[in-house]
Amino acid sequence: MTFEARLAFLIFFFLCWTVVALFPWIATTIYVRGRGAAVALPLAVVAAWAAGIFVPLAGMRDATGFFVSLLAAFLAATAGSIAGIAFARRLEAARARPAAEPDDRLNS
């Protein structure tokens, strides 16, 4: 198999895992009405890629392994979306806290 053919297969797999990752991301984005979606998207895609890569590395390199990698990518993207939205909410809560009052006021 030539280098170009192997590269085409890799691009195809990453494209499939990316498309699969969009479905749980869209569902969680709709559920939270878009709050935190920008942070959750890269986490969902990277989690799907990591899970998709893990399946062939674990030894499943046939057609069944491909479908298992799609399922693993879906589940990992779901976890990545939830983690991204939780992280975005934590960032928003930290930014919304008022600053502490200074102990010594000049006009008190």
C-alpha positions as a Markdown table, in Angstrom:
| # | Residue | x | y | z |
|---|---|---|---|---|
| 1 | Met | 0.0 | 0.0 | 0.0 |
| 2 | Thr | 1.4 | 3.4 | -0.9 |
| 3 | Phe | 1.9 | 6.3 | 1.4 |
| 4 | Glu | -0.9 | 8.2 | -0.3 |
| 5 | Ala | -3.4 | 5.4 | 0.2 |
| 6 | Arg | -2.5 | 5.1 | 3.9 |
| 7 | Leu | -2.9 | 8.8 | 4.3 |
| 8 | Ala | -6.3 | 8.7 | 2.6 |
| 9 | Phe | -7.4 | 5.9 | 5.0 |
| 10 | Leu | -6.2 | 8.0 | 8.0 |
| 11 | Ile | -8.0 | 11.1 | 6.7 |
| 12 | Phe | -11.2 | 9.0 | 6.2 |
| 13 | Phe | -11.1 | 7.6 | 9.7 |
| 14 | Phe | -10.5 | 11.0 | 11.3 |
| 15 | Leu | -13.3 | 12.5 | 9.2 |
| 16 | Cys | -15.7 | 9.7 | 10.3 |
| 17 | Trp | -14.8 | 10.1 | 14.0 |
| 18 | Thr | -15.3 | 13.9 | 13.6 |
| 19 | Val | -18.7 | 13.5 | 12.1 |
| 20 | Val | -19.7 | 11.0 | 14.8 |
| 21 | Ala | -18.5 | 13.5 | 17.4 |
| 22 | Leu | -20.8 | 16.2 | 16.2 |
| 23 | Phe | -24.0 | 14.3 | 17.0 |
| 24 | Pro | -23.5 | 14.2 | 20.8 |
| 25 | Trp | -22.1 | 17.7 | 20.8 |
| 26 | Ile | -25.2 | 19.0 | 19.0 |
| 27 | Ala | -27.4 | 17.2 | 21.4 |
| 28 | Thr | -25.7 | 18.6 | 24.5 |
| 29 | Thr | -25.6 | 22.0 | 22.9 |
| 30 | Ile | -29.3 | 22.0 | 22.3 |
| 31 | Tyr | -29.9 | 20.7 | 25.9 |
| 32 | Val | -27.9 | 23.6 | 27.5 |
| 33 | Arg | -29.2 | 26.1 | 24.9 |
| 34 | Gly | -25.7 | 26.9 | 23.6 |
| 35 | Arg | -24.1 | 27.9 | 26.8 |
| 36 | Gly | -20.5 | 26.5 | 26.7 |
| 37 | Ala | -20.8 | 25.0 | 23.3 |
| 38 | Ala | -17.7 | 26.7 | 22.0 |
| 39 | Val | -15.5 | 25.2 | 24.7 |
| 40 | Ala | -17.2 | 21.8 | 24.3 |
| 41 | Leu | -16.6 | 21.3 | 20.6 |
| 42 | Pro | -12.9 | 20.9 | 20.5 |
| 43 | Leu | -13.0 | 18.6 | 23.6 |
| 44 | Ala | -15.6 | 16.4 | 22.0 |
| 45 | Val | -13.7 | 16.1 | 18.8 |
| 46 | Val | -10.4 | 15.3 | 20.4 |
| 47 | Ala | -12.0 | 12.8 | 22.8 |
| 48 | Ala | -13.6 | 11.1 | 19.7 |
| 49 | Trp | -10.3 | 11.0 | 18.0 |
| 50 | Ala | -8.5 | 9.5 | 21.0 |
| 51 | Ala | -11.1 | 6.8 | 21.5 |
| 52 | Gly | -11.2 | 6.1 | 17.8 |
| 53 | Ile | -7.4 | 5.7 | 17.7 |
| 54 | Phe | -7.4 | 3.5 | 20.8 |
| 55 | Val | -9.5 | 0.7 | 19.2 |
| 56 | Pro | -7.1 | -0.3 | 16.4 |
| 57 | Leu | -4.2 | 0.1 | 18.9 |
| 58 | Ala | -6.0 | -2.4 | 21.1 |
| 59 | Gly | -5.9 | -4.9 | 18.3 |
| 60 | Met | -9.3 | -4.6 | 16.5 |
| 61 | Arg | -8.2 | -3.9 | 13.0 |
| 62 | Asp | -11.0 | -5.4 | 11.0 |
| 63 | Ala | -14.5 | -4.2 | 10.0 |
| 64 | Thr | -15.8 | -4.9 | 13.4 |
| 65 | Gly | -13.0 | -2.8 | 14.9 |
| 66 | Phe | -14.1 | 0.1 | 12.6 |
| 67 | Phe | -17.6 | 0.0 | 13.9 |
| 68 | Val | -16.5 | -0.4 | 17.5 |
| 69 | Ser | -14.2 | 2.6 | 17.0 |
| 70 | Leu | -17.2 | 4.6 | 15.8 |
| 71 | Leu | -19.2 | 3.6 | 18.9 |
| 72 | Ala | -16.2 | 4.4 | 21.1 |
| 73 | Ala | -15.8 | 7.8 | 19.4 |
| 74 | Phe | -19.5 | 8.5 | 20.0 |
| 75 | Leu | -19.3 | 7.7 | 23.7 |
| 76 | Ala | -16.0 | 9.6 | 24.2 |
| 77 | Ala | -17.5 | 12.6 | 22.3 |
| 78 | Thr | -20.5 | 12.5 | 24.7 |
| 79 | Ala | -18.2 | 12.6 | 27.7 |
| 80 | Gly | -16.0 | 15.3 | 26.1 |
| 81 | Ser | -19.1 | 17.5 | 25.4 |
| 82 | Ile | -20.3 | 17.1 | 29.0 |
| 83 | Ala | -16.9 | 17.9 | 30.3 |
| 84 | Gly | -16.5 | 20.9 | 28.1 |
| 85 | Ile | -19.8 | 22.4 | 29.1 |
| 86 | Ala | -19.1 | 21.8 | 32.8 |
| 87 | Phe | -15.7 | 23.5 | 32.3 |
| 88 | Ala | -17.3 | 26.4 | 30.5 |
| 89 | Arg | -19.9 | 26.8 | 33.3 |
| 90 | Arg | -17.1 | 26.8 | 35.9 |
| 91 | Leu | -15.2 | 29.5 | 33.9 |
| 92 | Glu | -18.4 | 31.6 | 33.7 |
| 93 | Ala | -19.1 | 31.2 | 37.4 |
| 94 | Ala | -15.6 | 32.3 | 38.3 |
| 95 | Arg | -15.8 | 35.3 | 36.0 |
| 96 | Ala | -19.2 | 36.3 | 37.5 |
| 97 | Arg | -18.0 | 36.4 | 41.1 |
| 98 | Pro | -17.6 | 39.9 | 42.5 |
| 99 | Ala | -14.2 | 41.0 | 43.6 |
| 100 | Ala | -13.5 | 41.0 | 47.3 |
| 101 | Glu | -13.8 | 44.3 | 49.1 |
| 102 | Pro | -10.5 | 45.8 | 50.3 |
| 103 | Asp | -10.0 | 45.9 | 54.0 |
| 104 | Asp | -8.9 | 49.5 | 54.3 |
| 105 | Arg | -11.2 | 52.1 | 52.7 |
| 106 | Leu | -10.1 | 55.7 | 52.5 |
| 107 | Asn | -13.5 | 57.2 | 53.1 |
| 108 | Ser | -14.7 | 55.0 | 56.0 |
